[in-house]
Amino acid sequence: MKRFHVHVAVANLEDSIRFYSALLNAQPTLQKTDYAKWMLEDPRLNFAISSSSAATGVDHLGFQVDSEEELAQLQHQLQEADISMVTQAGTACCYAESNKHWVTDPAGIAWESYQTLASIPTFNGSESAAGESANACCAPKTATVKITPQNTCAPGSGCC
């Protein structure tokens, strides 16, 4: 089953943990000196914050899956949409080892589809591959995708 993932870069981890614990009505399931994560069931959400980025705000979004089959299905969907994708096998990021597929949406937001394999003791146990810079948490640099929408919404129409 898929779990929606949101990662937010914050300036003050302690204040943010206090705020999000109250907002989510739960304490973090994982807390480090530079990172905290809430694994919620209602809604099914993996919400993470970290203080390791220079910029604050939404760092990246994604989908966490439970199996190789679900990850392969998401990879197939991205390939069918003809989206430029970066694949990482056994990569280390956010205190976890994972298999991942990364894309960047037309607005420049990194999206990660991943399956967690194991916990690790460091935030980012390996460096990005040569030529790639971490532009969102552990996200590799990917090409921004240009998608022409089928339907457009008029300003002020209430459409999202």
C-alpha positions in Angstrom: 0.0 0.0 0.0 1.3 3.4 -0.9 2.0 6.1 1.7 2.2 9.8 0.7 5.5 11.4 1.6 6.2 15.1 2.3 9.7 16.4 3.3 10.0 20.0 4.6 13.2 21.8 5.2 13.0 23.8 8.4 15.2 26.5 10.1 14.6 25.5 13.7 14.1 21.7 14.2 13.1 22.0 17.9 10.4 24.6 17.2 9.2 22.7 14.2 8.9 19.4 16.0 6.8 21.1 18.7 4.6 22.7 16.0 4.1 19.5 13.9 3.6 17.3 16.9 0.7 19.5 17.9 -0.6 19.8 14.4 -0.4 16.1 13.7 -1.5 15.1 17.2 1.5 12.7 17.4 5.1 12.6 18.5 7.8 11.8 15.8 8.4 8.1 15.2 12.0 8.9 14.5 13.9 11.9 15.9 17.6 12.8 15.3 19.5 16.1 15.9 18.8 17.2 12.3 15.7 15.2 11.3 12.3 14.1 12.5 9.7 11.8 10.9 6.1 11.0 11.6 4.6 7.8 10.2 0.8 8.4 10.3 -2.0 6.0 9.5 -4.8 8.5 9.2 -4.0 10.0 6.8 -1.5 7.4 5.5 1.5 9.8 5.5 5.3 9.8 5.9 5.9 13.4 7.0 9.5 14.4 7.5 11.4 17.6 8.5 15.1 18.3 8.5 17.4 21.2 9.2 20.2 20.1 6.8 19.1 22.3 3.9 20.0 26.0 3.3 16.5 26.8 1.9 13.4 26.3 4.0 10.0 25.1 2.8 8.7 22.0 0.9 11.8 20.1 0.0 10.3 17.2 -2.0 7.1 15.1 -2.2 6.7 11.4 -3.0 5.3 8.0 -2.6 6.7 5.3 -0.2 5.7 1.7 -1.2 5.9 -1.5 0.7 7.1 -3.8 -2.1 9.3 -4.1 -5.1 6.2 -4.8 -7.2 4.6 -1.5 -6.2 7.9 0.4 -6.9 8.1 -1.3 -10.3 4.5 -0.2 -11.0 5.3 3.5 -10.2 8.4 3.3 -12.3 6.3 2.0 -15.2 3.8 4.8 -14.8 6.6 7.4 -15.0 8.1 5.7 -18.1 4.7 5.6 -19.8 4.3 9.3 -19.1 7.7 9.8 -20.9 9.1 11.6 -17.8 12.9 12.0 -17.3 13.7 9.8 -14.4 16.8 9.1 -12.2 16.9 5.7 -10.6 18.9 4.9 -7.4 19.4 1.4 -6.1 20.4 0.9 -2.4 20.9 4.7 -1.8 21.4 6.2 1.6 19.3 9.2 2.6 17.3 10.4 5.6 18.5 7.7 7.9 17.4 4.9 5.5 18.6 2.8 2.7 16.2 2.7 -0.2 15.6 2.0 -3.9 14.3 5.1 -5.5 13.1 6.7 -8.7 13.2 10.6 -8.9 11.4 13.0 -11.2 11.0 16.7 -11.2 7.6 18.2 -11.9 7.0 21.2 -14.2 7.1 23.6 -11.2 10.6 22.2 -10.2 9.5 20.2 -7.2 11.3 16.9 -6.8 9.1 13.7 -6.5 10.5 10.5 -5.1 9.0 7.0 -5.4 10.8 4.6 -3.1 10.9 1.5 -1.1 12.8 1.6 2.2 15.1 -1.4 2.7 16.7 -0.7 6.1 17.5 2.0 8.7 21.0 3.5 8.7 22.8 5.6 11.3 23.5 8.7 9.2 21.3 11.2 7.4 23.1 10.8 4.1 25.5 7.9 4.2 26.8 8.4 0.6 27.6 11.3 -1.7 25.6 12.0 -4.8 26.8 10.4 -8.0 29.4 12.4 -10.0 27.8 15.3 -11.7 24.7 15.3 -9.5 24.0 17.9 -6.8 21.6 17.3 -3.9 19.0 19.9 -4.8 16.3 18.5 -2.5 17.4 16.5 0.5 19.1 13.6 -1.3 17.4 14.2 -4.7 19.7 14.0 -7.7 19.4 16.8 -10.3 16.8 15.9 -12.8 15.4 17.7 -15.9 12.2 19.7 -15.4 9.4 18.2 -17.3 7.2 20.3 -19.5 3.6 18.9 -19.7 0.8 20.6 -21.6 -2.4 20.3 -19.7 -5.5 19.0 -21.5 -7.8 21.3 -19.5 -6.9 24.7 -18.3 -8.6 26.6 -15.5 -9.4 30.3 -15.8 -8.0 32.5 -13.0 -10.4 32.9 -10.2 -12.5 29.9 -11.3 -11.9 28.0 -8.0 -10.0 25.3 -9.9 -6.9 24.0 -8.2 
